[in-house]
Amino acid sequence: MTEMIYNEMLNEYLYKHVHKSGLTVYCVPKKGHTKSYAAFATKYGSLINEFKVDGDKEITKIPDGVAHFLEHKLFEQPDGTDAFTKYSKTGANANAYTGFNNTVYLYSCTDLFYENLEILLEFVSNPYFTEQNIAKEQGIIGQEIRMYDDDPNWRVYFNMLDAMYVDFPIKKDIAGTVESIAEINKDILYKCYNTFYNPQNMILFVCGDVEMEEVLKLCDKYVVHKEIGDVTCYFPNEPKEVSKHETVQKLSVSKPLFSIGFKDNDVGFDGEKLLKKDMVTSILLEMILGEGSPLYNKLYDQGLINDSFGTEYEGEPNYGFSCILGESENPRKVLSEILEAFECLELDENEFERAKKVEYGSFLRLWNSVEGISNTMVSDLFKNINIFDFPKVFGEITFDDVVKRFKTLFKKENCVISIIEPTE
C-alpha cells in the first residue's frame, strides 16, 4: 500500500511505498515541471570497514575505499560498455557519489524518465566484477587519489577531520589510499555488494512529473528481494577530545587556506531530535558568522577574510562537527579573533529572528529545485528524518535552544584548525 503524506504549508505531497523486495520508494510529484530526477541509494559509505552478517562466524574487515570502489565498478556492464553510454543515448545527466554514510546513483532528465529509470535500476542491480576489470580500476582510482592528495580544498578539509578525530573512520579519505585499494579483490566487492546493496538497505527517490505507479512497475521488473540476516557494523569508541589542535600542509596555493572545526559530542540519536539540532546549529552559525553578523563584518573589515569565507555543519547520528572555512593571509589570527569573540559573545534575540528568516527562506527555495529536494531528502531519510517535518520542528525552536547549543558546541578544547600554506 502506498502512503501519502501532505504538507499544507508547502502544498507538497510525498508518497511512500515499501516494495515487495524490501526497497522503500519515495515520490515527490511536481506536475508540469520540466525536469525530473531519480536517486537510487544505499546506506553504505566509507565509514563501514568492519561488519558481521548473522550466520557469519567472523567479523568481516575490509580495506579503506571499498564503498567508493564499488560505486565506480557498478557502471561497468558485462558486454564491455558502461551505463554512461546508455545514458548518453537518452540525454540524461547521470552521476554517482560516495559519502561517509551513503552511496547514491542518480540522474536528471527532461525526457524519457522511465527509460532512464530502467537503466538505473538495471545496472545497480547487476554487479559485474572480474579480477581484470578490478585491476584496471585500481589504476584509475589510484590516479584519482593522487589528484585529491594535491587538491588544496580537499586536503584542508580532510586534514581538519584528521586533526579532529582520534579513531573514528571519518578521519580517512573516502576513496581510501593507493595502498588500501590495492588489497581490494572480487570476493571483497561481492561480499560488500551482497550485504549492503540489499533492497532493504536502500531507497529509491524520484521527483518531478512522474507517476508512482509507473515507478513501481519498473521496481517489479528489476528489484528482487534478497534473504540476508541482520547486519552489525562496528565502529571504534571515539573520545570526546580532539586528536590535535592544529595541522599544517604546504601546497601550491596563492593564499593560505584554513578550515576551523568544532567537534560535536552531542551525538547518538536520529529523527526529529537530530533534525532540530541541525536547524538550531544552522541558525546559530548564521547568527554569529553569517554575512549579516557583527563578527563577520569585523573580520572582513580587518582584511582577515574575503568572499570565500563560509560555514557549514554536518550532523549524523554517530558524529557531528561545524566547519568555518576560507582563505586568509593570517589564518591563526582569524582563529584567535573568533575564539576571543566567542568567550564574551552575548547572543542577540534580534539576530536570532533575522537568522531564522534567512534559514527559512533557504528551505523554501529548496522546493524550486528537483535536485535540491532529492539530495536533501535522500540524505535525511537514512537518518529517519522527513523534511516535511521541517516547518513543525522549525516553529518549535526558541532563542533559548540556540543559547544552549552555542555553549555545548563552541568550546575551545573541541576546536581544531587546518591550514594549507603556499609552497616556498
VONU-741873 format. One record per residue: residue in one letter; x, y, z of N, C-alpha, C in turn. Coordinates in steps of 0.02 Angstrom, whole numbers, plus 50000, padded with zeros to 5 digits. Each point is the difference from the previous one (the first is absolute). Layout:
aXYZXYZXYZ ...
***
This chain:
m500424994050000499585006050000500445006350000 t499815004949960500375006349997499735004950051 e500455002850040499825004950051500085007049971 m499525004350010500035006949976500095004750058 i500505004349996500135005150051499935006849967 y499595004350031499895006749972500215005350050 n500375005049975500195005750042499615006149975 e499555002350043499565005549980500385006449988 m500495001550042500385006249993500375000249933 l500314994349982500384999749938499554998649940 n499404997350013499564997649947500364995049956 e500344995250033500384994849966499794993250027 y500054994949956499844993250019500634995749999 l500034995250045500524994950000499654993250003 y500164995849950499724993249999500544995150021 k499814995150041500474995050024499704993149990 h500424995449974499764993249988500574995250015 v499874995050042500494994850012499884994449950 h500454999449952499934995149947500084992950028 k499754995049965500034993150022500724997550008 s500475003349968500714998250007500295002550066 g499655004650033500265003250060500245007049987 l500065002049936500215006749981499465005050018 t500205005550032499535005450014500045005249945 v499445001349969499965004649943499635006350022 y500305005849983499705006550016499905003949936 c499465003849998499855004149941499735006850022 v500315005349975499735006850008499795002349931 p499354999949984499775001949934500025007649990 k500255002149943500015007249982499705000549930 k499345000049998499645000049937500195006149957 g500164998649937500175005449955500725002350003 h500384997350048500705002050006500404997349941 t500445004049973500374998049939500534994850013 k500264999850061500554995450016499774995050052 s500224993749992499864994850049500664997050024 y499974996750057500624997950033499874993350035 a500504995750000499954993750037500654998550034 a499964997150059500604998050038499884993150030 f500464995549988499994993250026500594999650049 a499854999350064500525000950051500024994350050 t500594998550023500104995050052500315003250062 k499814997550058500285002450063500674996550011 y500475001949959500674997050002500505005049974 g500445002350044500505004949981500684998050026 s500465004749999500704998750015500134998350073 l499535001750045500114998850072499974992650018 i499674996049960499904992950018500594995949975 n500424998050047500584995849984499994993350037 e499554999350048499944993850038499264998450010 f499804994049981499304998150007499934992450006 k499424998050022499864992850007499284998749983 v499884995349956499334997949982499814994050043 d499384999850024499774994250039500164993549962 g500324995450034500194993749969500744999649984 d500325005949993500725000049989500364998250065 k500544996349994500384998150059500455005650024 e500235004249954500485005250018499775006749973 i500275005350031499895006849975500385000949935 t499685003149951500335001649937500345006850006 k500645000149987500395006350001500245001349929 i499855006049975500165001749930500475005949996 p500365000749945500465005749992499615006649993 d500335005550015499705006649989499885001049925 g499425003049985499865001849930499554995249962 v499754994850032499604995049964499345002949975 a499665004050041499355002849980500085004349938 h500525004149998500135004249942500194995849939 f500394994850011500204995549946499394996649969 l499554997750043499384996949976499605004849957 e499965006250021499635005049961500275000449929 h500665000249993500315000249934499844993849959 k500064994250032499964993849963499294998349976 l499495002350035499324998149982499795002749931 f500325005249977499815002849935500214995549942 e500504995650012500264995849947499534994149987 q499874998649937499544994849979500384993849974 p499704994150003500334993949977500225000249926 d499645004049959500175000249928500575004949985 g500305002950053500565004549990499815007449996 t499345001449997499785007050000499895002250072 d499775006150009499825002350067499345003849997 a499715001150058499345003250004500005007049971 f500575003550005500045006849973499885000049924 t500214994749966499894999549928499254999849985 k499644996250041499274999549991499675006750014 y500225003450054499715006550016500135005249946 s500574999449966500175004949948499504999649942 k499704994249991499514999149947499305002750019 t499875000650064499355002550023500025007450018 g500595002850005500075007150016499975001650074 a500054994950042499975001250072500685002450026 n499985003850053500615002250034500094995550061 a500454995249995500074994850052500645001050039 n499994997750063500605000550042499914995250059 a500514999850043499974996150062500505002950048 y499894998850064500495002350049499984995550061 t500584999650033500064996350063500175004950055 g499634999750055500145004250057500224995850059 f500005003050058500194996350060499484994650017 n499375001449985499464995550023499604996849945 n499995002949940499564997649946500384999949934 t499744995849954500215000349930499385001149959 v500035004949954499405002149963500144999949925 y499554997049962500024999949927499405004149976 l500115004749955499485004849985500015002149927 y499455002949979499975003349935499455005250001 s500055004949956499475004749987499885000249925 c499395001649980499845000049929499385004349988 t499915001949938499405003649980499554995749957 d500234994049984499614995549958500214992850015 l499584995349981500154992850006500174998050072 f499615002550047500144998650070500014992650015 y499504996349977499934993050018500534995749964 e500185001949940500554996449966500655000850040 n500115006150025500605001250040499974996450067 l499404999550027499924996350064500164992649989 e499814997249943500184993149986500754999049999 i500365004749970500734999649998500274999950071 l499755004650041500245000750069499884993650040 l499394997549999499834994150040500384993849975 e500094999649934500334994149973500744999750018 f500375005549991500724999450011500184999750074 v499615003450043500164999650072499824993150027 s499524996649969499784993550024500404994149971 n500475001549955500374994549967500755001450000 p500344998350054500735001250003500394995349954 y500565002549977500434995949956500725001550018 f500304995550039500695000950023500444994349975 t500565001649972500514995149983500675002650026 e500474995550009500665002250023500325004749950 q499844999049936500295004349948499735007150004 n499325000750004499745006850002500125003350067 i500104996250052500195002850065500705002949997 a500464996449970500695002449994500035006549960 k499595000349947499975006149959499745005850042 e499484998750040499705005350040500475002450056 q500414995550026500485001950051500475005349974 g500194999449937500435005149970499645006649992 i499374999749978499615006249989499885003650066 i499774996350051499865003150065500645002250034 g500554996449989500645002150027500195006949974 q499885001349936500135006649972499545005350031 e499384998150012499525004650032500235001850071 i500244995050036500245001250068500595004850000 r500474998949954500585004449996499805007149982 m499495000649957499755006749982499735003650061 y499604996450041499725003150059500535001450053 d500534996150000500555001350047500325006849987 d499945002549938500295006549982499475005549995 d499384998550018499455004849996499965003950066 p500175006550000500025003750064499345000150038 n499445000949963499355000350034499814993350031 w500184994649966499874993350027500434998750062 r500635001749994500474998550054499875004350062 v499825006249992499885004250059499414997350039 y499514997149965499414997250033500154993450035 f500334995449964500144993550030500565000350052 n500455004849993500505001050053499665002450064 m499475004049992499615002250058499684994150035 l499694995549961499684994150029500514995550033 d500594999349970500524995950029500245002850067 a500025006750005500195003150063499454999550052 m499385000149977499435000150046499864993250031 y500074994749960499804993350024500614995750015 v499954996450054500554995750023499984993249966 d499424996650003499944993349973499444999149950 f499505004450001499414999049958500195000449926 p499764995549958500244999649930499835005949956 i499645005050025499885005949960500655003749985 k500524998550039500655003249990500354997349937 k499734994749970500324997049942499665002449935 d500405000849948499725002049935499494994949975 i499475002449969499464995749976500254994949949 a500475002049958500244995549948500534995250025 g500225000750063500534995850026500685002549979 t500494995750000500685001749978500204995349943 v500535001849965500254995649947500154993150028 e500274999850061500174993650031499384996050019 s499495003450027499404996350023499604997249941 i499945003849946499594997549944500364994349963 a500664999550009500374994549969499804993350031 e499705000150060499794994050034499304997649979 i499655004249962499314998349980500004994649946 n499574995050010499934994749950499264998549987 k499874995349957499324998349980499594997650059 d500294995950042499634997250057499775005550048 i500455004950012499825005650044499425004049971 l500045001549935499485004049969499324996450001 y500004993649985499364996350001499734999450071 k500434999150049499784999650069499675006550022 c500315005649985499725006550019499375001649959 y500024998449936499405001249959499414996050026 n500094993650011499454995750022499745001950070 t500445002850040499805002050068499635006650000 f500265005049965499735006850007499575002249941 y500074996949942499565001649944499404995350002 n499754999150060499394996250012499425005049997 p499474998749962499455004849995499745002550068 q500054995850051499775002150066500465005350031 n500595000949972500485004950024500045006049952 m499525000449953500045005049948499355003949995 i500035005749965499415003949984500045002149927 l499425000849969499945003149934499595006250009 f500275005649979499655006450007499925003149931 v499385001849982499875003349936499635006550013 c500135004949956499695006550008499925003249931 g499425002749988499865003249937499324998149973 d499915000749935499354998349969499994992549987 v499934996150054500044992749997499414996950038 e499864993749984499454996450032500284994250041 m499794999650063500234994750044499844993149972 e499424999249969499804993549975500494997449947 e500225004549956500484998049947500684998350030 v500205003750051500634998650034499984993150031 l499454998350033499944993550033499994994249950 k499735001149941500014994849948500724998249981 l500435005049996500704998849983500374996750058 c499805001750061500294996650058499824992549999 d499394998549980499804993049994500454996349951 k500225003449948500394996949947500734999150019 y500285004750038500735000050010500234998850071 v499595001250050500234999750069499734993650033 v500454995950024499834993450027500164999650074 h499564996950038500124999150071500604995450012 k500415001750049500574995950019499954997950072 e500114993750013499994997550068500695001150030 i500035004050051500635001350035499845001350073 g500444997650044499885001150071500145007250021 d499885001550062500145006650026500755001449995 v500165006249985500705002149991500195004550058 t500554998550034500265004150053500645003449976 c500035006550004500605003849981500365002150063 y500664999849998500415001450059500415006349989 f499995004450050500375006249998500405000850065 p500585003249996500395001150062499655004950046 n500154999550064499745004950048500425006349995 e499695005349975500355006349990500005004250064 p500605002150023500025004350059499715006949985 k499825003750051499735006749991500545004949979 e500624998750019500555004549985500184999749926 v500325005349976500255000049931500694996849998 s500204998049940500664996849993500565005150007 k499945005749966500495005450006499655006549980 h500255005550024499655006449990500205003549935 e500564998249971500215003349938500364995249954 t499885000849936500364996249949500155004649941 v500604999549973500225004449946500304995949944 q499825001749939500294996849941500165005349948 k500534999049962500195004749948499814997249932 l499635003949962499804998249932500035006149955 s499864999149937500045005549952499365004250004 v500005005150043499455004850006500295007050000 s499605004849978500235007049999499925003450068 k499514997550039499865002850066499824994250047 p500215000450063499844994550047499254998550004 l499844993650004499314997850011499944997650072 f499415000650029499904997550068499324996750006 s499974995250046499374996950018500014999050075 i499565003650035499954999750072499424995450018 g500124995150041499484995350018499864999750074 f499374999050017499804998950070499664993150003 k500304995550038499744993350007499365000050042 d499494996849975499364999650034499944993350036 n499965000350066499944993950039499284998450021 d499535004249977499294998750014499724995749944 v500144993550004499824995349946499664993850030 g499794995549956499704993750023499254999749990 f499725004149955499285000049989499855002049928 d499394998649977499805001849932499305003050002 g499655000049943499315002349997499925007450014 e499425001750029499835007150011500505003450047 k500274996450048500485003050045500635002249962 l500224995949954500585001749959499835005749952 l499404999949971499795005449956500005006750037 k499745000050061499985006250039500715002450015 k500444995450019500695002050015500335003149938 d499894997049942500275002649938499755007149987 m499355001050008499715006649986500235005250050 v500034998150063500255004750051500725002049985 t500414995249979500695001549985500065004549939 s499604998849949500015004349941499805007250017 i499495000750041499795006750022500565003350039 l500314996250044500545002750042500595002349957 l500204996049951500565001949957499845006349960 e499385000749978499805006149965500025006050047 m499794999050062500005005550049500705002650015 i500484995350009500655002250025500535001049945 l499894996949941500515000549948499715001149930 g499355000949995499695001549936500205006949976 e499875001549937500225006449971499685006050035 g499434998950033499685005650036500235000650072 s500454995850022500205000050071500565005150014 p500025002850060500545004750018500694996949995 l500094993750020500664996949998500244999149928 y499564998049956500204999349929500245006749974 n499625005350013500195006649974500645002650031 k500134998350062500635002050032500594996549966 l499954993549990500534996349967500115002449928 y499455001549966500045002349931500325007049996 d499795004450044500275006949999500745000150018 q500234995250040500704999650018500424996749945 g499674997849948500364996749945500224992950016 l499724997150052500194993250020499654994749959 i499425001649973499634995249959499775003549936 n499774996049951499725002749939499364996349984 d499785000549938499354997149981500014992349999 s500584996950008500034992750003499784997350068 f499935004450049499844998050068499304996950003 g499944994650038499344996850008499994995350058 t499414997550016499924995350055499554994349977 e500074994350034499564994449987499974995650062 y499504995850003499944995250054499814993349971 e500334994750023499824993249980499814996150062 g499394997750002499764996350058499724993249981 e500274994850028499774993249989499854996850068 p499664994350001499854996950065500624998650042 n500574998349967500584998050040500595004949996 y499915005849969500525005150002499715006749978 g500385005250012499795006749979500565004950008 f500015005249959500505005250006499775006249961 s500215005850024499905006249964500665001949968 c499965003649946500605001749961499965007349979 i500555003650010500075007049979500595000249952 l499895002049939500534999349950500065006149956 g500605000749970500125005649956500745000549984 e500215005949978500705001349988500205006550033 s500615000450024500235005950037500765000050002 e500295006050000500725000650008500224998050070 n499525000150047500174998550069499454995650032 p499984993649983499484995650026499994999650076 r500585000050031500024999450073499705006250033 k500065005749969499695006150026499244999649994 v499764997049944499284998949993499754995650057 l500364994750013499804995550055500005003550067 s500525003850015500055003350065499455005350008 e499835003549946499465004950003499334996650013 i499894994349967499374996450010499954997350071 l500534996850024499994997350068499935005550053 e500335005549989499945005650047499305002850001 a499705000649941499315002549995499524995150034 f500114993549991499564995150029500025000050077 e500575001850028500065000050073499545005050034 c499875005549966499585005250031499375001549960 l499844995749952499435001249956499344999450037 e499595005049992499324999750026499534999849940 l499654994649993499564999249943499415004950005 d499815002549942499485005149997499364997049971 e499455001450034499364997049978499775002849933 n500195006249985499835002849934500394996449945 e500634998350014500404996249953499704993049990 f499734997350054499674993449996499415000349952 e499595005250004499425000649955500235001049928 r500535003949991500275001149932500254993449970 a500394996450040500294993849976499464994849984 k499474999950040499454995249988499685001449932 k499925006449984499705001749935500454998049942 v500665000850010500484998049948499954992549988 e500004996150054499984992749994499344997649971 y499465003250020499354998049974499945001549926 g500285005749979500015001849930500394994949958 s500564997650028500404995049965499604993549992 f499624998250051499604994049996499465000649947 l499675005749996499475000949951500284999949929 r500605002949990500315000049933500184992949978 l500124995750048500164993049984499474996849957 w499385001950008499444996749967499925002249927 n500435004649978500005001949930500454995649958 s500374995550031500494996049966499894992650014 v499914996049947499924992850012500654997050027 e500575002849978500644997650027500065001450074 g499815006250019500055001950070499554995850045 i499384999049977499534995850038500294993050008 s500224997149945500224993050000500634999050041 n500505004249991500634999150036499895000750075 t499595004850020499865000950071499614994250028 m499494997849965499584994650026500374993450004 v500404998449949500364993750000500464999650061 s500365005550013500445000150058499614999450065 d499445003750005499635000250062499614993650015 l499744996849949499584994150011500404994450033 f500644999449984500414994950032500125001650074 k499865006250020500075002050070499325000350035 n499504996949968499315000050026499725007150006 i500225004349954499765006849998499585000949937 n499425003050007499585001849944499965007649998 i500255003149946500025007350000499315003149996 f499484995949989499325002650007499875002150072 d500404997550047499935001950070500355006650016 f500365002749952500395006150012499575005750027 p499445001849969499615005850027499794999050072 k499794994050018499784998850069500585000750049 v500544996649985500585000250045500315006950002 f500035003349942500285006749997499615004850044 g499344999350000499585004450040500084999050075 e500294994350020500104998650071500675002750027 i500445002449955500665002350021499955006750035 t500315000550058499995006250039500705003050005 f500035006250022500645003350011500414996350052 d499664997350049500354996250053500344993849971 d499694996849950500314994249967500675001949970 v500025005849969500615002349966500545001750051 v499805003150055500485001850053500324993650028 k499594995050014500274993750027500464996549950 r499815000249937500414996849948500685003449994 f500015006650005500635003649996500484997850055 k499734999150059500424998250058500274992949994 t499634995649969500234993049996500464998749941 l499915003749945500384998549939500655003849995 f499995006550014500585004249986500465000650061 k500324994350014500484999750056500715000149972 k500425003950032500695000749976500364993349998 e499874995750050500354993650003499784995349943 n499435001449968499754995849945500175002949932 c500435005249998500145003749939500664997849969 v500004999449933500614998649963500045004849941 i500605001049975500095003949939500464996349952 s499784999649937500414997149946500205005849954 i500645000349984500265005449958500384997149941 i499865002749941500414998649941500405006249984 e500654999550005500455005749986500304999449931 p500165005649968500324999749934500704996850005 t500174996249949500694997449997500465005849986 e500604999650027500485005649991500374999349934 
***
